[in-house]
């Protein structure tokens, strides 16, 4: 079943580079690490690059399962270092480490993803596989951006820059339903290859 998608293009969407559908091979799963969709939208609208664009996923899935498209899949969005040209970014609204992203004492992600969110994500992934014929892979933001940085509370400590979608994301369910192969994930003794 295809999800109902609310079209809400970002103000700068027309200046993002175009690409053909066969350029898309990868979906990257993120969590917003923000309190709500409205705040995520504010962050997505911020101009951060000399081109006049900002950082944003293509799709946002709210806690109630509502799906929003901020950037069409035929445009390159800035959502993950080194993989933007061939990927689609999907952001799940979730607190993550908000508001202490870089504090070494607050690196646990404790908000579970809702059943409605995961059901909507699975429906969206199925639709994307139809729209993008070369889409075969999936990764978490944490799988691809493994950079470390000094903690904000103690510069002598290093933390991971990105941890999303985090330990509460139901990879087994999503992988089973999506038919996509997860790349970049480390082996995990409790869960096997991710």
C-alpha positions as a Markdown table, in Angstrom:
| # | Residue | x | y | z |
|---|---|---|---|---|
| 1 | Unk | 0.0 | 0.0 | 0.0 |
| 2 | Unk | 1.5 | 3.4 | -1.0 |
| 3 | Unk | 1.6 | 6.0 | 1.7 |
| 4 | Unk | -0.2 | 9.3 | 1.3 |
| 5 | Unk | 2.6 | 11.9 | 0.8 |
| 6 | Unk | 2.2 | 15.5 | 1.8 |
| 7 | Unk | 4.2 | 17.7 | -0.6 |
| 8 | Unk | 6.0 | 20.5 | 1.2 |
| 9 | Unk | 9.0 | 21.5 | -1.0 |
| 10 | Unk | 11.7 | 23.5 | 0.7 |
| 11 | Unk | 12.2 | 27.1 | -0.5 |
| 12 | Unk | 15.5 | 26.3 | -2.1 |
| 13 | Unk | 14.5 | 23.0 | -3.8 |
| 14 | Unk | 14.8 | 24.3 | -7.3 |
| 15 | Unk | 18.5 | 25.1 | -6.9 |
| 16 | Unk | 19.4 | 21.5 | -5.7 |
| 17 | Unk | 21.2 | 19.5 | -8.5 |
| 18 | Unk | 18.9 | 17.3 | -10.6 |
| 19 | Unk | 19.7 | 13.6 | -11.2 |
| 20 | Unk | 18.1 | 10.8 | -13.2 |
| 21 | Unk | 16.1 | 8.2 | -11.3 |
| 22 | Unk | 18.7 | 5.5 | -12.1 |
| 23 | Unk | 21.3 | 7.4 | -10.1 |
| 24 | Unk | 19.5 | 6.5 | -6.9 |
| 25 | Unk | 20.9 | 3.2 | -5.4 |
| 26 | Unk | 20.7 | 3.9 | -1.6 |
| 27 | Unk | 18.3 | 5.0 | 1.1 |
| 28 | Unk | 19.8 | 6.5 | 4.2 |
| 29 | Unk | 17.7 | 6.3 | 7.4 |
| 30 | Unk | 18.1 | 9.3 | 9.8 |
| 31 | Unk | 16.3 | 10.5 | 12.9 |
| 32 | Unk | 15.7 | 14.2 | 13.3 |
| 33 | Unk | 17.1 | 14.4 | 16.8 |
| 34 | Unk | 14.6 | 17.2 | 17.3 |
| 35 | Unk | 11.4 | 17.5 | 19.4 |
| 36 | Unk | 8.9 | 17.7 | 16.5 |
| 37 | Unk | 8.3 | 18.0 | 12.7 |
| 38 | Unk | 7.9 | 21.8 | 12.9 |
| 39 | Unk | 11.4 | 22.2 | 14.4 |
| 40 | Unk | 12.8 | 19.8 | 11.8 |
| 41 | Unk | 11.3 | 21.9 | 9.1 |
| 42 | Unk | 12.9 | 25.0 | 10.5 |
| 43 | Unk | 16.3 | 23.3 | 10.5 |
| 44 | Unk | 15.7 | 22.1 | 6.9 |
| 45 | Unk | 14.9 | 25.6 | 5.7 |
| 46 | Unk | 18.1 | 27.2 | 7.1 |
| 47 | Unk | 20.5 | 28.2 | 4.3 |
| 48 | Unk | 23.9 | 26.7 | 5.2 |
| 49 | Unk | 25.7 | 26.5 | 1.9 |
| 50 | Unk | 27.1 | 29.1 | -0.5 |
| 51 | Unk | 24.7 | 27.6 | -3.1 |
| 52 | Unk | 21.8 | 28.9 | -1.1 |
| 53 | Unk | 20.7 | 25.4 | 0.1 |
| 54 | Unk | 20.6 | 23.8 | 3.5 |
| 55 | Unk | 20.7 | 20.3 | 5.0 |
| 56 | Unk | 17.6 | 18.2 | 4.7 |
| 57 | Unk | 16.3 | 14.7 | 4.0 |
| 58 | Unk | 14.0 | 14.0 | 1.1 |
| 59 | Unk | 11.2 | 12.6 | 3.2 |
| 60 | Unk | 10.1 | 13.1 | 6.8 |
| 61 | Unk | 8.0 | 10.5 | 8.7 |
| 62 | Unk | 6.2 | 11.9 | 11.7 |
| 63 | Unk | 5.4 | 9.9 | 14.8 |
| 64 | Unk | 1.8 | 9.4 | 13.7 |
| 65 | Unk | 3.0 | 7.9 | 10.4 |
| 66 | Unk | 2.3 | 11.0 | 8.2 |
| 67 | Unk | 4.9 | 11.3 | 5.4 |
| 68 | Unk | 6.2 | 14.6 | 4.0 |
| 69 | Unk | 8.3 | 15.2 | 0.9 |
| 70 | Unk | 10.6 | 18.2 | 1.2 |
| 71 | Unk | 12.8 | 17.3 | -1.7 |
| 72 | Unk | 11.9 | 15.2 | -4.8 |
| 73 | Unk | 14.0 | 12.1 | -5.3 |
| 74 | Unk | 15.2 | 13.5 | -8.6 |
| 75 | Unk | 17.1 | 16.2 | -6.7 |
| 76 | Unk | 20.3 | 15.8 | -4.6 |
| 77 | Unk | 19.6 | 16.7 | -1.0 |
| 78 | Unk | 22.3 | 17.4 | 1.6 |
| 79 | Unk | 21.7 | 14.7 | 4.2 |
| 80 | Unk | 24.8 | 12.5 | 4.6 |
| 81 | Unk | 28.5 | 13.2 | 3.9 |
| 82 | Unk | 29.9 | 11.5 | 0.8 |
| 83 | Unk | 26.7 | 9.8 | -0.3 |
| 84 | Unk | 24.3 | 12.5 | -1.4 |
| 85 | Unk | 24.5 | 12.1 | -5.2 |
| 86 | Unk | 23.2 | 8.5 | -5.2 |
| 87 | Unk | 20.9 | 8.4 | -2.1 |
| 88 | Unk | 17.6 | 9.4 | -0.7 |
| 89 | Unk | 17.4 | 10.5 | 2.9 |
| 90 | Unk | 14.5 | 9.6 | 5.1 |
| 91 | Unk | 14.2 | 11.4 | 8.4 |
| 92 | Unk | 12.1 | 9.9 | 11.2 |
| 93 | Unk | 10.9 | 12.4 | 13.8 |
| 94 | Unk | 12.6 | 11.3 | 17.0 |
| 95 | Unk | 14.3 | 13.1 | 19.9 |
| 96 | Unk | 17.6 | 11.1 | 19.5 |
| 97 | Unk | 20.1 | 13.0 | 21.8 |
| 98 | Unk | 18.2 | 16.3 | 21.7 |
| 99 | Unk | 19.1 | 18.8 | 23.1 |
| 100 | Unk | 22.5 | 17.7 | 24.3 |
| 101 | Unk | 23.8 | 16.2 | 21.0 |
| 102 | Unk | 27.5 | 16.6 | 21.7 |
| 103 | Unk | 27.5 | 16.1 | 25.5 |
| 104 | Unk | 29.3 | 12.9 | 26.5 |
| 105 | Unk | 26.9 | 12.3 | 29.3 |
| 106 | Unk | 23.9 | 12.3 | 27.0 |
| 107 | Unk | 24.7 | 9.9 | 24.2 |
| 108 | Unk | 21.8 | 7.5 | 24.9 |
| 109 | Unk | 18.9 | 7.5 | 22.5 |
| 110 | Unk | 15.8 | 6.5 | 24.4 |
| 111 | Unk | 12.7 | 7.3 | 22.4 |
| 112 | Unk | 11.3 | 4.3 | 20.6 |
| 113 | Unk | 10.0 | 4.6 | 17.0 |
| 114 | Unk | 6.3 | 4.3 | 16.8 |
| 115 | Unk | 4.5 | 1.4 | 15.0 |
| 116 | Unk | 2.8 | 4.0 | 12.7 |
| 117 | Unk | 6.2 | 5.4 | 11.8 |
| 118 | Unk | 7.7 | 2.1 | 10.9 |
| 119 | Unk | 4.6 | 1.0 | 9.0 |
| 120 | Unk | 4.8 | 4.3 | 7.0 |
| 121 | Unk | 8.5 | 3.8 | 6.4 |
| 122 | Unk | 8.0 | 0.3 | 5.1 |
| 123 | Unk | 5.3 | 1.5 | 2.7 |
| 124 | Unk | 7.5 | 4.4 | 1.6 |
| 125 | Unk | 10.5 | 2.1 | 0.9 |
| 126 | Unk | 8.2 | -0.2 | -1.2 |
| 127 | Unk | 7.1 | 2.8 | -3.2 |
| 128 | Unk | 10.7 | 4.0 | -3.7 |
| 129 | Unk | 11.8 | 0.6 | -5.0 |
| 130 | Unk | 9.2 | 1.0 | -7.8 |
| 131 | Unk | 10.1 | 4.6 | -8.5 |
| 132 | Unk | 13.9 | 4.1 | -8.5 |
| 133 | Unk | 14.7 | 0.9 | -10.4 |
| 134 | Unk | 18.4 | 0.7 | -9.2 |
| 135 | Unk | 17.6 | 1.2 | -5.5 |
| 136 | Unk | 19.1 | -1.9 | -3.8 |
| 137 | Unk | 20.8 | -0.7 | -0.6 |
| 138 | Unk | 19.9 | 0.9 | 2.8 |
| 139 | Unk | 22.0 | 2.3 | 5.6 |
| 140 | Unk | 21.7 | 4.2 | 8.8 |
| 141 | Unk | 23.3 | 7.6 | 9.0 |
| 142 | Unk | 25.5 | 6.1 | 11.7 |
| 143 | Unk | 26.8 | 3.5 | 9.2 |
| 144 | Unk | 28.1 | 6.1 | 6.7 |
| 145 | Unk | 29.2 | 9.0 | 8.8 |
| 146 | Unk | 31.5 | 7.5 | 11.4 |
| 147 | Unk | 33.4 | 10.7 | 12.2 |
| 148 | Unk | 34.2 | 11.5 | 15.8 |
| 149 | Unk | 34.5 | 14.9 | 17.5 |
| 150 | Unk | 35.3 | 16.4 | 20.9 |
| 151 | Unk | 32.5 | 16.3 | 23.4 |
| 152 | Unk | 30.9 | 19.7 | 24.3 |
| 153 | Unk | 31.3 | 19.0 | 28.0 |
| 154 | Unk | 34.9 | 17.8 | 27.9 |
| 155 | Unk | 37.0 | 18.3 | 24.8 |
| 156 | Unk | 39.4 | 15.5 | 25.9 |
| 157 | Unk | 36.6 | 13.0 | 25.2 |
| 158 | Unk | 35.5 | 12.0 | 21.7 |
| 159 | Unk | 31.9 | 11.2 | 20.7 |
| 160 | Unk | 30.4 | 9.9 | 17.5 |
| 161 | Unk | 29.1 | 12.8 | 15.4 |
| 162 | Unk | 26.1 | 10.7 | 14.2 |
| 163 | Unk | 24.3 | 7.9 | 15.9 |
| 164 | Unk | 21.0 | 7.9 | 14.1 |
| 165 | Unk | 18.8 | 6.1 | 13.6 |
| 166 | Unk | 20.2 | 4.5 | 16.8 |
| 167 | Unk | 19.8 | 1.3 | 18.8 |
| 168 | Unk | 16.0 | 1.5 | 19.0 |
| 169 | Unk | 15.5 | 1.4 | 15.3 |
| 170 | Unk | 14.0 | -2.0 | 14.3 |
| 171 | Unk | 16.5 | -3.0 | 11.6 |
| 172 | Unk | 15.4 | -6.6 | 11.4 |
| 173 | Unk | 11.8 | -5.7 | 10.6 |
| 174 | Unk | 12.7 | -3.0 | 8.1 |
| 175 | Unk | 15.2 | -5.2 | 6.3 |
| 176 | Unk | 12.8 | -8.1 | 6.1 |
| 177 | Unk | 10.0 | -5.9 | 4.6 |
| 178 | Unk | 12.1 | -3.7 | 2.3 |
| 179 | Unk | 14.1 | -6.2 | 0.3 |
| 180 | Unk | 17.0 | -3.9 | 0.6 |
| 181 | Unk | 20.5 | -4.8 | 1.7 |
| 182 | Unk | 22.0 | -2.9 | 4.6 |
| 183 | Unk | 25.5 | -1.6 | 3.9 |
| 184 | Unk | 28.2 | -0.1 | 6.1 |
| 185 | Unk | 27.0 | -1.7 | 9.3 |
| 186 | Unk | 29.4 | -3.3 | 11.7 |
| 187 | Unk | 29.0 | -6.9 | 12.9 |
| 188 | Unk | 27.0 | -7.0 | 16.1 |
| 189 | Unk | 27.4 | -10.1 | 18.3 |
| 190 | Unk | 23.9 | -9.8 | 19.7 |
| 191 | Unk | 22.2 | -9.3 | 16.3 |
| 192 | Unk | 24.6 | -10.7 | 13.7 |
| 193 | Unk | 25.4 | -8.9 | 10.5 |
| 194 | Unk | 23.3 | -5.8 | 10.3 |
